[in-house]
Amino acid sequence: MPFLQEHMLRVAGVSNLICDNFKLATDEKSIISACLLHDLGNIIKFKKNWYFKIFKKTDPETWSGLKEIKNYFIEKYGSDEHEATSAIIKEIGARDRILYLVKSIGFSNSIKIYNSNDLDLKIVAYSDHRVAPFGVTSLQERHIESRSRYTGHEESKYSLEKFDYLSSINKKIESQIFAHCNIKPEDITEEKVRPLIDKLRNFEIETQ
């Protein structure tokens, strides 16, 4: 699942860039570890039409291979991608703090994250929102891309109003983070993050 790996590496790269320029103390190892693990179970929610639309691939053999992996994950971990991710993180023995960060992020948790005093949590959640399917992007562009996927159809997770409200909360989280940062949101780009990825491929996840 190279695309999932690349996504998590980019998210970790964004968090790495923020931590390296943050004025306050952070648990950088736990932050990066959480970013590298946060979507491990997401293969479970992949759907054929979504995959072809996003990745512009129509090769039946490619999808067949992914479907086989998906079915294996469902058989082993169940049909909830979040529960699967948590189970895998426990399997590898990652620290409880890392599991907490992974379980606490997500667009639906935006209000809790905004109201929290946990800067590590804010950084992990925000970093995920800066990475689109094909690279690092601005928070606004990421929300535009996500809006079409998560609203306006039968299986929508959010109404347009709810999505836009949570997007505005994430903009406030961005302000909370960069109030303590030596760089600006626009300084985080694909070009800046890309050189960090090779280093992060060999990052050692903190275990118990």
Buried (B, 14 or more C-beta within 10 A) or exposed (E): BEBBBBBBBBBBBBBBBBBEBBEEEBBBBBBBBBBBBBBBBBBBBBEEEEBBEBBEEEEEEEBEEBBEEBEEBBEEBEEBBBBBBBBBBEEEEBBEBBBBBBBBBBBEBBEBBBEBEBBBBBBBBBBBBBBBBBBBBBBEEBBEBBBEBBBEEEEEEBEEEBBEEBBEBBBEBBEBBBEBBEBEBEEBBBEBBBEBBEEBEEBEBBEE
